[in-house]
Structure formats: C-alpha cells, structure tokens
Amino acid sequence: MSNIINYYNKFDEWGRLDREPIEFQVNWHYIKKYLPKTGSVLDNGAGPGKYSMELAKEGYMVTLTDLTPRLVEVAENKAQELDLKAQFNGFYVSDARELNNIKDDQFDASLMLGPMYHLQEENDRIKAVKELNRVTKEDGIICVAFMSRIRHILSSLLFPNNWKPNDNMDTIIQFAQSGCFNHADEGRFTGAYYFNIEEIKPFMESQGFESLELIGSNVGAILTSENWNYWRDKGEQEVDKIIKLLIEKAADPYILGISSHLLYIGRKRCL
C-alpha cells in the first residue's frame, strides 16, 4: 500500500475532479438520487474529501476515511475552511480492507469511490466490500466506483505511448484477461484493477447487496479538448445541455463501455 500513499502524496486528486467536473456532477446526481434525505454517511477512501464536503453541505453527518494521511489532513483542513467541521464525526487514516475504528451497522449510506481501483488481488477486493457491508445499516445505500476493463483496452489501442506497457498487443491481450495494470512510466497511476462490466453486479450481489443501478460516470471523456472548445464557444447554455444529456444517458447500459469510471449503487440486503 506504500506505493498508493506515495502516489497520492504527490497527485492533486481534488484538482482532478475540478479538471473532470462531469464525472463529479454525474456521480453526485445519482448519489443524491438514492441517498436517504438525512442520516450518517461514510466516505471511505475519500481522498481530499470532494464528495464529503458536498454531503456535509447537504446536512449529512459524515465520517471520512482514507489510506493516505496527507489527504485526510487536507480534507480536515478543507472542512475547517468551508465551516463544515460540525458536520463531520471524524477524519480517519484507514485501510478500506480493515475499518477497525468503525463499528458494525453504523451508517445509513456508505461511499467507496476509490479503493476498488487499487486492489489487484480478489481477496483484497472482497475484504473491502465485506467491510463496507459490515459498517452499513440494513437497507442502507452503498455507492462503489469501479474502472472499466474494456475502456482501458480501447484507451491503450488509441494512445499506446500513454499506457505503457500496453503499447503492444501481447501485453494488451494479457491485460484483457487479468484486468491488472502496472504502469511502466514512473510516477504514473499506481498498480490498478479494472473490472469487466458484466462482472460488477454479480460480484456485489455475492457480498450481500441488492443492485439498484450501474452508471457510466464519465462518458463525456470521449470528447477531446477541441470538442469541448467547440461547444464552449457556443455558450454556457449549450454546455449545460451537454451535461444534462450525459447525466441522463449515464444509466444507459449500452454506453457503459465508453466510460472509464463506473458507479455501482446498491442496497444492503436484510439478513
């Protein structure tokens, strides 16, 4: 896990969501759609707390966890800066696989919008999801982010020099079978795991969740800077219409494969 901490000690995750605002807007629309109107929410693997701050603004009582101490500190400072500290039950450095400082059945809803990217071993992925189940109340809502294997295959074919060692077909074929990717260029994204889309719902259901929705968080990523400049030149109203369209189409199962990030929304089943 030290390589993950080292990566996020240097990477501006808050800025990434500012640079890719549609992912945040799409996710937030669907999170809000399913969250209870009030209650306690866990933001597990929260990074610097972008979603946590929005939850706090909406009046939820938020508990924030992340593996990287620097990001937990950033989140706590951000909550102080935004005068939201009173809406937080705590800021904890925690491994998503072992939420030892959190009791059973504590949250009305739980988010896990990052840890599944980094867990290359199936046993570790199961541990993280089991922990999410343990700390969430019965009938509680959970939101879990995944990365799409087919989209990464397409990205590797389109931009091989950006995704070494996926710059040759043998490596791409190997990745297509394993889902595990380790960037050859130093300082790039950490070792990662990408799910086949059709495996996400069965995986989550096998761990005690009822599937409610699976959406493409950033279908708009197919648009280049040149594409966006064209629409921005037409005015903010046109851009707003694009965002509304992408939010609407995010749940269309036929386009999930072109989104690099996916959001699974489920409910903890009653025993």
C-alpha positions in Angstrom: 0.0 0.0 0.0 3.0 2.3 0.3 3.1 2.9 -3.4 -0.5 4.2 -3.3 0.3 6.5 -0.4 3.4 7.8 -2.3 1.3 8.4 -5.4 -1.4 10.4 -3.7 1.1 12.3 -1.7 2.1 13.9 -5.0 -1.1 13.8 -7.0 -3.8 16.6 -6.9 -6.9 14.5 -6.6 -9.1 17.5 -5.7 -7.8 19.2 -8.8 -8.5 16.1 -10.9 -12.2 16.3 -10.1 -12.2 20.1 -10.9 -10.5 19.3 -14.2 -13.0 16.5 -14.9 -16.2 18.1 -13.5 -18.6 16.0 -15.4 -17.5 12.8 -13.6 -18.3 14.6 -10.3 -21.6 16.0 -11.5 -22.8 12.7 -12.9 -21.8 10.8 -9.7 -23.3 13.4 -7.4 -26.6 13.4 -9.3 -27.0 9.6 -8.9 -25.7 9.5 -5.3 -28.3 12.2 -4.3 -31.0 10.3 -6.2 -30.6 7.2 -3.9 -29.3 8.6 -0.6 -31.8 9.0 2.3 -32.8 12.6 2.9 -30.9 12.7 6.2 -28.6 10.5 8.2 -25.0 9.4 8.7 -22.7 8.7 5.7 -19.3 7.1 5.4 -17.0 8.4 2.7 -14.5 5.5 2.6 -11.3 6.2 0.6 -12.5 9.8 0.3 -9.1 11.3 -0.7 -9.2 15.0 0.0 -13.0 14.9 0.6 -14.6 16.4 -2.5 -17.8 14.3 -2.1 -17.6 14.6 1.7 -17.8 18.4 1.5 -20.9 18.2 -0.6 -22.5 15.7 1.7 -21.8 17.9 4.7 -23.3 20.9 2.8 -26.5 18.9 2.4 -26.7 18.3 6.1 -25.5 14.7 6.4 -23.3 13.7 9.3 -20.1 12.5 7.6 -17.3 10.2 8.6 -14.2 10.4 6.3 -11.6 7.7 5.9 -8.6 7.4 3.6 -5.4 5.4 3.4 -3.2 8.5 2.8 -2.5 10.6 5.9 -1.8 13.7 3.8 -5.2 13.5 2.1 -7.0 13.0 5.4 -5.3 16.2 6.7 -6.2 18.1 3.5 -9.9 17.0 3.9 -10.0 18.1 7.6 -8.4 21.5 6.7 -10.9 21.9 3.8 -13.8 21.2 6.2 -12.5 23.8 8.5 -12.0 26.3 5.7 -15.6 25.8 4.5 -17.0 25.9 8.0 -18.3 22.4 7.8 -16.4 20.7 10.6 -19.5 20.4 12.7 -21.0 18.0 10.1 -18.1 15.5 10.5 -18.0 12.7 13.0 -14.3 12.1 12.3 -11.4 12.0 9.9 -9.5 8.7 10.0 -6.5 7.2 8.3 -7.9 3.7 7.5 -7.3 0.9 5.0 -10.6 0.1 3.3 -10.0 -3.6 3.9 -9.9 -3.1 7.7 -12.1 -0.4 9.1 -11.1 -1.2 12.6 -12.2 2.1 14.1 -15.7 1.8 12.8 -18.5 -0.3 14.5 -21.0 -2.6 12.8 -24.2 -1.2 11.2 -23.3 2.4 11.8 -24.1 4.2 8.5 -27.3 5.0 6.6 -25.2 5.1 3.5 -21.6 4.4 2.6 -19.5 5.6 -0.3 -16.3 3.9 -1.6 -15.3 5.8 -4.7 -11.6 4.9 -5.0 -10.3 1.8 -3.1 -11.5 -0.7 -5.7 -9.2 0.8 -8.3 -6.1 -0.2 -6.4 -6.9 -3.7 -5.1 -5.4 -6.2 -7.6 -6.0 -9.3 -5.5 -9.5 -10.7 -5.5 -9.3 -11.5 -1.8 -8.5 -7.8 -1.0 -11.4 -6.6 -3.1 -13.7 -9.0 -1.2 -12.4 -7.8 2.1 -13.1 -4.1 1.2 -16.6 -4.8 0.1 -17.3 -7.0 3.2 -16.1 -4.2 5.4 -18.4 -1.8 3.6 -21.3 -4.2 4.2 -20.4 -4.6 7.9 -20.4 -0.9 8.7 -23.6 -0.1 6.7 -27.1 -0.5 8.3 -29.5 -3.0 6.9 -31.3 -1.5 3.9 -28.5 1.2 3.7 -27.4 2.5 0.4 -23.9 2.0 -0.9 -22.1 3.6 -3.8 -18.9 2.0 -5.1 -16.7 3.1 -8.0 -15.0 0.8 -10.5 -12.8 1.2 -13.5 -13.8 -0.4 -16.8 -11.5 -3.0 -18.4 -12.9 -2.6 -22.0 -12.5 1.1 -21.9 -8.8 0.7 -20.8 -8.3 -1.7 -23.6 -9.6 0.9 -26.1 -7.5 3.7 -24.4 -4.4 1.5 -24.8 -5.2 1.0 -28.5 -5.8 4.7 -29.1 -2.9 6.0 -27.1 -0.3 3.2 -26.6 2.5 5.5 -25.6 0.5 6.9 -22.8 -0.3 3.5 -21.3 3.0 1.6 -21.4 3.4 -1.4 -21.1 0.1 -1.6 -23.0 2.0 -0.4 -26.2 2.0 -3.9 -27.8 -0.8 -6.4 -28.5 0.6 -9.2 -26.3 0.5 -7.0 -23.2 -2.9 -5.7 -24.1 -4.3 -9.2 -24.5 -2.7 -10.3 -21.2 -4.4 -7.2 -19.6 -7.7 -8.1 -21.2 -7.5 -11.5 -19.4 -6.2 -10.4 -16.0 -7.6 -6.8 -15.5 -4.3 -5.9 -13.7 -2.3 -2.9 -14.9 1.0 -1.7 -13.7 2.2 1.5 -15.4 5.7 1.3 -16.8 6.3 5.0 -16.6 7.5 6.1 -13.1 5.1 8.5 -11.3 2.0 7.5 -13.3 -1.1 5.8 -11.8 -0.4 3.0 -9.3 -1.0 -0.6 -9.9 -4.7 -0.9 -10.7 -7.5 -3.4 -11.3 -10.2 -3.0 -14.0 -13.5 -4.9 -13.9 -15.3 -6.4 -16.8 -18.6 -4.6 -16.7 -20.8 -7.7 -16.7 -19.0 -8.9 -13.5 -19.7 -5.9 -11.3 -23.3 -6.6 -10.3 -22.8 -10.3 -9.6 -19.7 -9.5 -7.6 -21.5 -7.0 -5.4 -24.6 -9.2 -5.1 -22.4 -12.1 -3.9 -21.3 -9.9 -1.0 -24.8 -9.2 0.3 -26.1 -6.2 -1.8 -29.1 -5.7 -4.0 -28.2 -3.9 -7.2 -30.1 -0.7 -7.9 -28.1 1.0 -10.7 -24.8 0.9 -12.6 -23.9 4.1 -14.4 -21.0 5.5 -16.5 -19.5 8.3 -14.5 -17.6 10.0 -17.3 -18.9 9.0 -20.7 -18.0 12.6 -21.7 -14.3 11.7 -21.5 -14.6 10.6 -25.2 -14.8 14.3 -26.0 -11.4 15.9 -26.7 -10.3 19.4 -25.7 -11.1 20.5 -29.3 -14.6 19.1 -29.0 -15.2 21.0 -25.7 -13.8 24.2 -27.1 -16.3 24.0 -30.0 -19.3 23.7 -27.6 -17.9 26.3 -25.1 -17.7 28.7 -28.0 -21.4 28.3 -28.5 -22.1 29.4 -24.9 -22.7 28.1 -21.4 -26.3 27.1 -22.2 -25.0 24.6 -24.8 -22.5 23.2 -22.3 -25.3 22.9 -19.7 -27.4 20.9 -22.2 -24.5 18.5 -22.8 -24.0 17.9 -19.1 -27.8 17.2 -18.6 -27.7 14.8 -21.6 -24.7 13.0 -20.2 -26.3 12.7 -16.8 -29.5 11.3 -18.4 -27.5 8.8 -20.6 -25.1 7.7 -17.8 -27.5 4.9 -16.9 -27.9 3.6 -20.4 -26.3 0.1 -20.3 -25.4 0.3 -24.0 -22.8 3.0 -23.4 -21.2 1.9 -20.2 -18.2 0.6 -22.1 -17.0 4.0 -23.2 -16.8 5.3 -19.6 -13.5 4.7 -17.8 -15.2 5.1 -14.4 -18.4 3.3 -13.3 -20.6 3.9 -10.3 -22.4 0.9 -8.7 -25.3 1.8 -6.4 -26.8 -0.9 -4.2 -28.7 -1.6 -1.0 -27.5 -3.8 1.8 -29.9 -6.8 1.9 -31.7 -7.7 5.1 -30.5 -10.9 6.7 
